[in-house]
Amino acid sequence: MLQGLRGKLRIATVLALTLWTGLLGLYGLLKPISNGCVMTYMYPTYIPISMGGGAASSAVPGKYGLYLYHEGWKKIDFDEHVKQLSGVPVLFIPGNGGSFKQVRSLAAESDRAYQGGALEKTYHFVASLTAEEGGINTDKKGFRLPNQYGRRLDWFAVDLEGEHSAMDGRILEEHTEYVVYAINRILDQYKESHDAREKEGAAVSSNLPKSVILVGHSMGGFVARAATIHPRLRKSAVETILTLSTPHQSPPVALQPSLSHYFANVNQAWKRGYEVQTTQTGHYMSYPLLSHVVIVSISGGYNDYQVRSKLETLDDIVPPTHGFTISSTSMRNVWLSMEHQAILWCNQLVVQVCGFSLPESSLNLLKKF
């Protein structure tokens, strides 16, 4: 009888230890990660952009929307604000289940940089000074940022209804279709705003934007790449792409065959896009179709459990002359790993992405990090 009691005690002890170990492991996965990130603050306003007319708009799903971000607590006239568009267009594309409002941190910090610099100026310190100028050993008390950056970024965002694009390739295709429309619509809006100001007799610049910078989070980054090779996209309408925690190689979880097929088709098209176009007999036809496109993929590092870094690499998709992958842990003045959503608001990273004057050429983006 005593022997049987000891056996039961051993079993109970093993079960208790197993349960305790499981609970500790679950707590380790679910507890908030202290990543050292500083929160980004803002006063957001989202201005709806009309779809416009024409046959193109009739082919676009009506459930989606396009918004222009405005930073500031004062009320503004939406129509008048849109009429004054004259900056550099940037389109934010949310990821799986994401919201267009996630653009707020990037857009707010971008506006802050244009107006007079980030709240935390030391984030710019190393990146703004060369070794010849003093670098990291210079006294930070004497460090001053430029009062204003040369060009304003106008941040737009697509509202994709929070759909789960990581679940089905058909949803990704719909998102791609709308993003293509949104890019074309944004460029049209600048022309409409220019003409409206000119009609009123206001001084206008003759330089209208011909391309839109794309910034995509998670699956939104893949949608950005898919839109770039879409046949209905205007020529050279996209020259610069920045992706944050985006799976490029394959979907994190291929729940539907259509998802894997869509990834494979887009990646294959991108590989061909950097090849010189020749005839069947080998004669030269034209430059590579994507020779004007530069892309940078930023990963969140080891704290991003949803999309691992090996999926975010651009290896074998984009040549090193036109793109690269970098971890947030390797970025100057960041040095932090962050969760999948935190990469959108972590101020140290947001400042580095948005706190620089816009490069004259998209190829200069390769030098920023």
C-alpha positions as CSV (number, residue, x, y, z in Angstrom):
1,M,0.0,0.0,0.0
2,L,2.9,2.4,0.9
3,Q,4.5,1.5,-2.4
4,G,1.4,2.4,-4.3
5,L,1.1,5.7,-2.5
6,R,4.7,6.6,-3.4
7,G,4.0,5.8,-7.1
8,K,1.0,8.2,-7.0
9,L,3.1,10.9,-5.4
10,R,5.7,10.6,-8.1
11,I,3.0,10.9,-10.8
12,A,1.5,13.9,-9.1
13,T,4.9,15.5,-8.8
14,V,5.7,15.0,-12.5
15,L,2.3,16.4,-13.5
16,A,2.7,19.4,-11.2
17,L,6.2,20.1,-12.6
18,T,5.0,19.7,-16.2
19,L,2.1,22.0,-15.6
20,W,4.3,24.6,-13.9
21,T,6.8,24.5,-16.7
22,G,4.1,24.9,-19.3
23,L,2.6,27.9,-17.4
24,L,6.1,29.5,-17.2
25,G,6.6,29.0,-20.9
26,L,3.2,30.4,-21.7
27,Y,3.8,33.4,-19.5
28,G,7.2,34.0,-21.2
29,L,5.4,34.1,-24.6
30,L,2.5,36.3,-23.5
31,K,4.2,38.8,-21.2
32,P,5.0,42.2,-22.6
33,I,8.5,42.5,-24.0
34,S,10.6,45.3,-22.6
35,N,12.3,46.4,-25.8
36,G,13.4,49.9,-24.8
37,C,11.3,51.6,-27.4
38,V,10.0,55.2,-26.8
39,M,6.4,55.8,-27.8
40,T,5.7,58.2,-30.6
41,Y,2.9,60.8,-30.0
42,M,0.8,62.6,-32.5
43,Y,-2.4,64.7,-33.2
44,P,-3.8,62.8,-36.1
45,T,-6.4,63.8,-38.7
46,Y,-7.4,61.6,-41.6
47,I,-8.7,63.3,-44.7
48,P,-10.7,61.1,-47.2
49,I,-9.6,61.3,-50.8
50,S,-12.4,61.0,-53.3
51,M,-12.2,58.1,-55.8
52,G,-12.7,60.3,-58.8
53,G,-14.5,59.3,-61.9
54,G,-13.7,57.3,-65.0
55,A,-13.7,53.6,-65.8
56,A,-10.8,52.9,-63.6
57,S,-12.7,53.8,-60.4
58,S,-15.6,51.5,-61.3
59,A,-13.3,48.5,-61.2
60,V,-12.1,49.3,-57.7
61,P,-13.8,47.6,-54.7
62,G,-16.0,50.2,-53.0
63,K,-15.3,48.8,-49.6
64,Y,-11.7,50.2,-49.5
65,G,-10.7,53.8,-49.0
66,L,-7.8,56.3,-49.4
67,Y,-6.9,58.9,-46.8
68,L,-4.4,61.8,-46.5
69,Y,-2.8,62.3,-43.1
70,H,-2.6,65.7,-41.4
71,E,-0.7,66.3,-38.2
72,G,-2.1,69.0,-35.8
73,W,-4.7,69.6,-33.2
74,K,-6.4,72.5,-35.0
75,K,-9.4,72.0,-37.2
76,I,-8.8,72.4,-40.9
77,D,-10.8,72.7,-44.1
78,F,-10.3,69.3,-45.8
79,D,-10.9,70.6,-49.3
80,E,-8.5,73.5,-48.9
81,H,-5.8,71.3,-47.4
82,V,-6.0,68.8,-50.3
83,K,-5.8,71.7,-52.7
84,Q,-2.5,72.8,-51.2
85,L,-0.8,69.4,-51.9
86,S,2.7,70.1,-53.2
87,G,5.0,67.8,-51.3
88,V,6.4,64.3,-52.0
89,P,3.7,61.6,-51.9
90,V,4.1,58.6,-49.7
91,L,1.6,55.8,-49.5
92,F,1.3,53.6,-46.4
93,I,-0.1,50.0,-46.8
94,P,-1.1,48.2,-43.6
95,G,-0.6,44.5,-43.1
96,N,-2.7,41.6,-42.1
97,G,-5.7,42.8,-40.1
98,G,-4.0,46.3,-39.9
99,S,-5.6,49.7,-40.0
100,F,-4.8,52.7,-42.2
101,K,-4.5,54.7,-39.0
102,Q,-1.2,52.9,-38.2
103,V,0.4,55.5,-40.5
104,R,0.1,58.1,-37.7
105,S,3.5,57.5,-36.1
106,L,5.5,57.6,-39.3
107,A,3.5,60.6,-40.6
108,A,3.7,62.6,-37.4
109,E,7.4,62.1,-37.0
110,S,7.9,63.0,-40.7
111,D,6.0,66.2,-40.2
112,R,7.8,67.0,-37.0
113,A,11.2,66.5,-38.8
114,Y,10.1,68.9,-41.6
115,Q,8.9,71.5,-39.1
116,G,11.9,71.6,-36.9
117,G,13.3,68.2,-35.8
118,A,12.4,65.3,-33.7
119,L,11.4,65.6,-30.0
120,E,14.5,63.6,-29.0
121,K,17.3,65.2,-31.0
122,T,20.0,62.8,-29.8
123,Y,18.4,60.1,-32.0
124,H,19.9,62.0,-34.9
125,F,23.2,62.5,-33.3
126,V,25.4,59.7,-34.7
127,A,23.6,59.6,-38.1
128,S,23.9,63.4,-38.6
129,L,27.6,63.8,-38.0
130,T,30.5,62.3,-39.9
131,A,33.7,61.1,-38.3
132,E,35.4,64.2,-39.6
133,E,32.8,66.4,-38.0
134,G,33.3,64.9,-34.6
135,G,31.0,61.9,-34.7
136,I,29.9,60.3,-31.4
137,N,32.7,62.0,-29.4
138,T,31.3,65.5,-30.0
139,D,29.7,67.2,-27.0
140,K,25.9,66.7,-27.5
141,K,25.1,69.9,-25.7
142,G,26.4,71.9,-28.7
143,F,24.6,69.7,-31.3
144,R,21.9,71.4,-33.3
145,L,19.5,70.0,-35.9
146,P,18.6,71.9,-39.1
147,N,15.6,74.1,-38.4
148,Q,13.7,72.7,-41.4
149,Y,14.1,69.9,-43.9
150,G,14.0,70.6,-47.6
151,R,10.9,68.8,-48.7
152,R,7.7,67.8,-47.0
153,L,6.4,64.2,-47.2
154,D,2.6,64.0,-47.9
155,W,1.5,60.7,-46.2
156,F,-1.4,58.8,-47.6
157,A,-2.8,55.5,-46.4
158,V,-5.1,52.9,-47.8
159,D,-8.0,51.6,-45.7
160,L,-8.2,47.9,-46.5
161,E,-11.0,47.2,-43.9
162,G,-8.7,45.3,-41.6
163,E,-8.9,42.2,-43.9
164,H,-6.7,39.2,-43.1
165,S,-4.4,39.3,-46.2
166,A,-2.1,36.6,-44.7
167,M,-4.9,34.1,-45.0
168,D,-5.8,34.0,-48.7
169,G,-4.1,34.9,-51.9
170,R,-7.3,36.3,-53.4
171,I,-7.4,39.0,-50.7
172,L,-3.8,39.9,-51.5
173,E,-4.8,40.3,-55.1
174,E,-7.7,42.6,-54.3
175,H,-5.4,44.7,-52.1
176,T,-2.9,44.9,-54.9
177,E,-5.6,46.1,-57.3
178,Y,-6.7,48.8,-54.9
179,V,-3.1,50.0,-54.2
180,V,-2.5,50.3,-57.9
181,Y,-5.6,52.4,-58.2
182,A,-4.6,54.5,-55.1
183,I,-1.1,55.2,-56.6
184,N,-2.6,56.4,-59.8
185,R,-5.3,58.4,-57.9
186,I,-2.7,60.1,-55.8
187,L,-0.8,61.3,-58.8
188,D,-4.0,62.6,-60.4
189,Q,-4.9,64.4,-57.1
190,Y,-1.6,66.4,-57.3
191,K,-2.5,67.5,-60.8
192,E,-6.0,68.5,-59.8
193,S,-4.7,70.4,-56.8
194,H,-2.1,72.1,-59.0
195,D,-4.8,73.1,-61.5
196,A,-7.1,74.4,-58.8
197,R,-4.4,76.7,-57.4
198,E,-3.4,77.9,-60.8
199,K,-7.0,78.7,-61.6
200,E,-7.2,80.9,-58.5
201,G,-4.1,82.7,-59.6
202,A,-1.8,81.3,-56.9
203,A,1.9,80.8,-57.5
204,V,2.4,77.1,-58.5
205,S,5.4,74.9,-59.3
206,S,5.5,73.2,-62.6
207,N,7.2,70.1,-61.0
208,L,4.4,67.6,-60.3
209,P,5.3,64.3,-58.7
210,K,5.6,61.4,-61.1
211,S,6.1,58.6,-58.6
212,V,4.9,57.6,-55.1
213,I,7.0,56.2,-52.3
214,L,5.5,53.0,-50.9
215,V,5.9,52.1,-47.2
216,G,4.3,48.7,-46.3
217,H,4.0,46.9,-43.0
218,S,4.0,43.2,-42.8
219,M,1.9,41.8,-45.7
220,G,1.4,45.4,-46.9
221,G,5.1,45.4,-47.9
222,F,4.5,42.4,-50.2
223,V,1.4,44.1,-51.6
224,A,3.7,47.1,-52.4
225,R,6.0,44.8,-54.4
226,A,3.0,43.2,-56.2
227,A,1.6,46.6,-57.1
228,T,4.9,47.7,-58.6
229,I,4.7,45.0,-61.3
230,H,1.0,45.3,-61.9
231,P,0.2,45.9,-65.6
232,R,-2.2,48.8,-64.8
233,L,0.3,50.8,-62.8
234,R,1.7,53.8,-64.7
235,K,5.2,53.7,-65.9
236,S,7.8,54.6,-63.2
237,A,5.0,55.4,-60.8
238,V,6.9,53.6,-58.0
239,E,10.7,54.0,-57.6
240,T,11.2,53.6,-53.8
241,I,9.8,50.9,-51.5
242,L,10.3,50.6,-47.7
243,T,9.0,47.5,-46.0
244,L,8.7,46.9,-42.3
245,S,8.5,43.3,-40.9
246,T,7.5,42.0,-44.3
247,P,7.7,38.4,-45.4
248,H,9.3,38.5,-48.9
249,Q,10.5,34.9,-49.4
250,S,7.2,33.1,-48.6
251,P,4.1,33.5,-46.4
252,P,4.6,32.9,-42.7
253,V,1.8,30.4,-42.7
254,A,0.5,29.2,-46.1
255,L,-3.1,28.3,-45.2
256,Q,-4.3,28.5,-48.7
257,P,-2.6,27.3,-51.9
258,S,-3.5,30.6,-53.5
259,L,-1.2,32.4,-51.0
260,S,1.9,30.4,-52.0
261,H,1.1,30.7,-55.7
262,Y,0.7,34.4,-55.4
263,F,4.0,34.8,-53.6
264,A,5.8,32.6,-56.1
265,N,4.4,34.5,-59.1
266,V,5.3,37.9,-57.7
267,N,8.8,36.8,-56.7
268,Q,9.4,35.3,-60.1
269,A,8.2,38.5,-61.8
270,W,10.6,40.5,-59.6
271,K,13.5,38.3,-60.5
272,R,12.8,38.8,-64.2
273,G,12.3,42.5,-63.6
274,Y,16.0,43.0,-62.9
275,E,17.1,41.1,-66.0
276,V,18.0,42.8,-69.3
277,Q,15.2,42.3,-71.8
278,T,16.2,40.5,-75.0
279,T,14.5,38.9,-78.0
280,Q,14.4,35.1,-78.5
281,T,17.5,35.4,-80.6
282,G,19.4,37.2,-77.8
283,H,19.3,40.7,-79.2
284,Y,19.0,43.6,-76.7
285,M,15.6,45.1,-76.3
286,S,15.5,47.3,-73.2
287,Y,16.8,47.9,-69.7
288,P,15.4,45.7,-66.9
289,L,11.8,46.6,-66.1
290,L,12.6,47.3,-62.5
291,S,16.0,49.0,-63.0
292,H,14.5,52.2,-61.5
293,V,13.1,50.6,-58.3
294,V,15.0,50.5,-55.0
295,I,13.7,48.6,-52.0
296,V,14.8,48.4,-48.4
297,S,13.4,45.7,-46.0
298,I,13.7,46.4,-42.3
299,S,13.1,43.5,-39.9
300,G,12.3,43.7,-36.2
301,G,14.9,41.1,-35.2
302,Y,14.5,38.3,-32.7
303,N,11.5,39.8,-30.8
304,D,9.3,39.6,-33.9
305,Y,7.7,36.2,-33.4
306,Q,5.2,36.6,-36.3
307,V,7.6,37.1,-39.1
308,R,11.1,35.7,-38.8
309,S,14.1,37.5,-40.3
310,K,14.8,34.7,-42.8
311,L,11.5,35.4,-44.5
312,E,12.2,39.1,-44.7
313,T,15.4,38.9,-46.6
314,L,15.5,40.1,-50.2
315,D,18.2,37.6,-51.2
316,D,17.7,36.0,-54.6
317,I,14.8,38.4,-55.3
318,V,16.5,41.8,-55.6
319,P,20.1,42.4,-56.6
320,P,22.3,44.2,-54.0
321,T,22.6,47.2,-56.3
322,H,18.9,47.9,-55.8
323,G,18.0,46.7,-52.3
324,F,19.0,45.1,-49.1
325,T,17.6,43.8,-45.8
326,I,18.6,45.3,-42.4
327,S,17.6,44.4,-38.9
328,S,16.4,47.1,-36.5
329,T,19.1,45.8,-34.1
330,S,21.8,46.9,-36.7
331,M,20.4,50.4,-37.4
332,R,22.4,53.3,-36.0
333,N,20.7,55.1,-33.1
334,V,18.2,52.2,-32.8
335,W,20.0,49.0,-31.8
336,L,16.7,47.5,-30.6
337,S,14.7,44.4,-31.5
338,M,11.0,45.0,-31.5
339,E,7.7,43.1,-31.8
340,H,5.7,42.9,-35.1
341,Q,3.5,45.9,-34.3
342,A,6.0,47.9,-32.3
343,I,8.1,48.5,-35.4
344,L,5.4,51.0,-36.5
345,W,5.6,53.2,-33.4
346,C,9.0,52.6,-31.9
347,N,10.3,56.2,-31.9
348,Q,14.0,55.4,-32.3
349,L,13.3,53.6,-35.5
350,V,10.5,55.9,-36.8
351,V,12.9,58.9,-36.4
352,Q,15.6,57.1,-38.5
353,V,13.0,56.3,-41.2
354,C,11.4,59.7,-41.4
355,G,13.8,62.1,-39.8
356,F,16.0,62.8,-42.9
357,S,15.6,65.1,-45.8
358,L,14.2,63.3,-48.8
359,P,16.9,62.0,-51.2
360,E,17.0,63.5,-54.7
361,S,17.3,60.0,-56.1
362,S,15.8,56.8,-54.8
363,L,19.2,55.2,-55.2
364,N,20.4,57.4,-52.3
365,L,18.0,55.5,-50.0
366,L,20.6,52.7,-50.0
367,K,23.0,55.0,-48.3
368,K,20.7,56.1,-45.5
369,F,21.0,53.0,-43.3
